[in-house]
Amino acid sequence: MSLSGSKGLLTMATRQLQSRWGETRFSWRDRKAQEFDDLYLSELMNSVNSALRVIDELDQLLEKVHADCD
């Protein structure tokens, strides 16, 4: 699988998770829900955003390496 394919899958899965979490928050509104969001989901989203930036950087690097080899 290519980097762009992996990035697309990660982006799609993240959007789906955010959507499902939004649905869950309609019925789960207590302190524990906020704690779960703060402790796990916020950190996960930060990590995913970092990973997506790294994927973009790797993709650019691989394009340069490929162009240099031609």
Steps between C-alpha positions, in 0.01 A plus 500: 500500500626846415550780748209692352280191537608458860439868567154473347410199714627669815308818419181306428528294819564814704195676354289193570625487860426870550151453357426201721637680804273794421203263491608342828529837670126560444427232758819498707535844654650448843841582642639162395413568138693826515786325674507231230502768234779695669718202590463283193328650200668840508840337527411254224394783268825685571696185420304439180561858386872457567501172309326661203763776490777238509332303222495815286868562572590140416299517180687813392832340587418185306394707199834683513695174530306354209564810288870495590525136390357570153 
